[in-house]
Amino acid sequence: MWNDLRSFLKLLEDRNELAVIKDEVDTNCDISAGLAKTCRIGGPALKFVKVKGYRTPVVGGIYATESRVLSVLGTSKQNMLTDFLRGIENEIPPQIVSKGACQEIVREGQEVDLTSLPILIHAPEDGGPYISSGVVMAKDPEYGRNLSIHRCMLKGRNKLGIAIDASRHLEMYRRRAEERGESMGIALVIGMDPVIPIASQTVPAGGIHGDELSVAGGLRGSPVELVRCRTVDAEVPATAEVVIEGEIPPSITEPEGPFGESSGYYGKGTDSPIIKVKAITMREDAIYHVIHHGRPPNETQNLRSTSLDASFYRYIRQVCPTVRNVHFTLGGITQHHVVISMKPTYKEEAKNVMLAAYGSRLDVKNVVVVDDDIDIYDPVQVEWAIATRAQPYADTYIFPTVAGGPVDPSANESGVVSGMAIDATRPFGEPFAKTLELPEPRYDIPGDKK
Ligand code: MN
């Protein structure tokens, strides 16, 4: 077991899943090009030890393959959903300790200099260097702690821009602080136990009251140890690599963006809040961790996949217990397309399930509902169900407008999209052609991976 980034990297190294790149690289698209490639080929995590102009090494590609995400979670593809649900349903609250390695080096006030960190330009037309892997840890007097990941643009030695979508919990926290006329203290944490960024993508049982760090504890099976920040009211994982402490002042926005998003398109420039940085703390020999967004396949999708499936599954099972499995597909950028399998028990139940999908507030755009004999992880089987079990005039519903397409370039100015839902289950209670089945062969076939 590990409780920080570097011990997880050690484990990857032992498994030959960490490649050390000794060539000199620069921070302008040079590193991100390598990360894009390792995502495409399902390659190793990459550690860049010679970054032009910086002493800090850069590591990325931890989440470049699904199998590495499964090892972070200590599970397998078959057990992924049940193991993940067990983890998030057995939250373990974090523990505060008095001292942490993340504060071995402290830079405060005039000493703060974000430009000393190897913050990358990820894509050629990005508006500037961006922190892509920082987990924002914030608190609200009523709602408690929140963890989330946002694109943060470098704007100077002690200033960042932060884009926060309107529907995110952090935006609700920020607006409430703004209504009180207060700055909101936050910590932006870079490089930690790789389960924590995954947990940051879940919807805890408590909804907005839930603490994603307790979810991380549940997934780890032990509490995350935290230390208090030095200049803001926030706590951060004691073994984090780099911590940026700062505050988001009320009523200030500045131009931010564009940024090459995980959709594979540039997200437009926005007017966004800023973070005034008050301190940077880090470990000795800190490692700068990056997460590759950019055109799919990317790390963001793998990072989100299990969290999203599990969060959505828990929600939809409450209203539709006949749902068997759910999956946000890779082609739908692990965000906008969900496939649901179920065993209908009454006529048109699948229609109610697809309507419920839009109630999840999880940026659902298109929905396909299939019977439980379909392997929803296999796009060919899903398409087969659409081709052979659905008639578009009766089984396709179009929702002219639904909220939620933050990274969909076809969404309108306000992020509004239209939705399409396909009921590809066999008509309930009516005779339907029988599927053809054969038993497993009694003999081995060479090349069968089982
Ligand atoms: Mn939250």
Residues whose N, C-alpha, C, O or C-beta is under 5 A from the ligand:
A	BS01	MN	N146 L147 H169 G207 I208 G210
